[in-house]
């Protein structure tokens, strides 16, 4: 799978990103998977993140089938760590498009962005209550390096060396 249809998100994509997120929140909730509680990412926050150039969308057959949010710092989850790294949030694949390697292709793309920027680490997180997602990331090559506890949830911090020494 390649990410030939991947492009920076625009304001016109906000509703599609939000709809995909909501559909995945509902899908997980129906299966007892605790990752993103329903309604936890408001449309307005997505719009602000799109305006900041953080979201990228993969379009196939004129619809968004995957997304990734790319950051160069993540103080909310990683604290004041100033180690050069690329961070991913919002990795989403439309359930109708699963099994095509889209998630892996989006991770490959994000890792390549990190290498191109000269950073050595690729980082992300997942809730400690989602062992299947953690296993997916570890299968990709990420290693758990810590945990971040919040008032109402905990996240496993994962990282992968992607290039330059850090």
Phi, psi and omega in degrees: 000136174245171180249043182304328180269008182284135179208160174300139178289150175240173177306328180293344181265351186304313181297321180292319178297314180297317180296319178296315179301312180299319180295322178288323175301313181294319180299314179294316181300320180294339181254006179075018179271124181257100176226297179239107177299144179307130178080012186281349177233096182295150178307320183297324179290319177300315180301316179295321179291324175297315179300330179278000177079021185273330186268144172231143182237144174255118184252133179220129182054041175067020176224155178283121179249348178201155178217158172208139177250119186253129180230159177249358174206151181213067183296335180298323182252328185254003178070210184273020180297119181257018175298129178301123182203160171252137184240143177240136169226166172064028175288114183223141174230129177304132182303330179289348183247010181292157179085003181257001179083016183295315180301314179296318179297321178293321175295318177302316180297314181297318178299319178296324177297318177298312178301316181297330179274357178082017178268155183261345186236145176242124185232150173201181180214163171211157180297144178296342180274008181236074182295332180293319179292318177301316179298322177299311180295320178293326175296331177286335180128354178293152174237139176291132182234000180171184179218143177240121181259132176246178182300321186239005176195166177232147178238143170273130178266128182234146177215162183216132176285130184238354182177241187308150178299144180238000000 
